[in-house]
Amino acid sequence: MTNSDGELRETCGFARLCYQIFVVEKVVRTAEVADRIGLSSGALYGRLRGRSAFRAEEIRRLIAAVPDQRLIRFFADDSLYVIAQRPRSELPKQSLQAATAAILREAIDIMEVVSDALARGLPMAWRDRRRMLAEVKEAETATANLRAVIEGDLHRRPSVS
C-alpha cells in the first residue's frame, strides 16, 4: 500500500525520531522492535527511513513495546494533553512519595534554568527559553504522574460511607 506524499511527509518526523532512538541511540535493537510490533526487519527499516509510513496500529504496538516517552510526546507536544506514566504496582505510599519527590526535583530544575538565564540578563536567549520549556514539560509530566498515582489509589480502595 502506497501513501500520498502528504501522508508520508507527516509521518517522516516520527520516523526520524524512531530512527534516532533505535538506530542512532540503540535503545532497543531494530530486529527486536520489528518482532515486537509484527513487522519484518526490512519493513521496519523502510518505515524508519521514510520510504513507507507507519500505520496507526503499528504506532500503537510500537509505543506499547518500547517505553520511550519521546514516542508519545511526539504526538502530544502540540496538544493540550500532558503525558503521564501509569503507576507501577508499588505500594501506594511509596508511589505517592516517589511521585511527589519527582515534582520537587523538576521544580528545582526549572528554578535553576530560570536563575541561570536571568543571571545572563534580559532579554532571555532562545536557548534559555527552550531549556525552560523542556523543564516545564518534565514538571507537567511529574505532576500528571502524581495525579495518576492518586487516582489509581482511589479506584483500588473501597469508599467509606
N, C-alpha and C positions, 0 to 999 in steps of 0.2 A: 504494500500500500504506500503510495507516494503522497507527500503532503505539499500543499502550496508553499511558495516561497515565504509568504507572510507567516504561516504557521511555524515553519522551520526557524525563521528569524526569532520568533517569540520564545522558542524553546532553547535557542543557542546559548543564552545566558545561563540557563540551568545546566545545559550540557557542559559549558566551560567550568562551572562550579563543580560538577561531578568529576570532570577530568582532573581538576586541581586536587580534589580530595582523594580520588582513587589512584591516579597515575603519578602525579607530582608528589603529594604528601604520603602516598601509600598507606593510608589509614586502614584500608581493607584491600586485599588482593582483588583485582578485577575478575578473575575466574571465580572467586568465592561469591562476589556480588552477583555475577551473572547467574550462578547456580541458585542463589537465594531468591532471585526475582524471576526465575524461569526463562532466561534468555541464554543463547549460546554466547560464548566469549566474543565471537565476531560481531554478532548483533549488538551486544553492549558496546563494543568499541566503536561501531558505526554511529551509535547514539552519542557517545562521548565526543566524537569528532564532528558532530553536527551533520552527518550525512543523512540521518533519519531522525525523526522526533520521538521522544519518549511518549508513550501513551499514558493516559491518566492512571490506569490500573498498574502499570509498571512503576510509575512515580510513587503510588501508594505503597506498593510492595518494597520499593527501594527505601523509603522513609522508615518503614517498619523494620527492615533488615539491617540498616546502617544508622545507628543512633547518633547522627551528627546534626546538631541543631541548625547548622547553616543551611541544610537542605530544606527545612521547614521555613526558616526565616526568609529564604529566597521568595517564597510566596506571600509571606505575611508582612514584610517590611513596609510596604506602601499602603497597608490597610489599617483599620482601626483596632486590629486584634493584636494581642500580646501572646507569645508562645509560653506555655507552662509545661513543665515536665510532670508526668503523673508520679505521685509519691510511691516509693518502693514499699515493701512490706515490713518496714521498720515499726517499732513501737511508736504510737502517736506522739508521746512526749519527746522522743529522740528526733522524730521528723520535724516537730514544731520548733525545737531548739536549733536544729541544723538550718531550717528554712529561715528562721529569724536571724541567725548569725550571718547567713548569706546576704540578706538585705543590708545588714550593717556594714559588711565588707564592701559591698557595691556602693553604698552611700559614701564611705570613706574614699573609695577610688574616685568618685565624682568630685568630692571636695578637693582632693589632691590635684586633679586635672584643672579645675577652676582656679585654684590658688596659683598653680604654675603659669597658667595663661594670664591671669591678672598681674602677676609679678613682671611679665614681659611687657605689660602696658596695653592700653586700649588704642585702637580697635583690635579685637581678637582676630588672630590669624585663622584662615580657613582650616588649617590643620588642627588647631585647638578646638574649634567648633566640632570638627569631625570626631575627635577623641572624646569630647564631652557627650556627643550623641551616642557613641558606642557604649560609653559607661552608663548613660541613662537607659539604654535598651537592656543592658545587663541587669540593672536595678529593677526595671519593669518585669523582667523575666523572674527574678528572685521574688518579687512581690507576688506575682501570679503563682509561683510555686508554693509560697506560704498559703495563699488562698486555697490552692488545690489540697494541701495537707489538711487545712481546717475543714473544708467541705467534705473531704473524704472521711474524716473523723466523725463528722455529724451524721453521715449516711451509715456508718458502721455501728453506731451506738443507738440503742433504743431510746426513744424520747421518754422523759419522765413527766407524768401528768400531775 
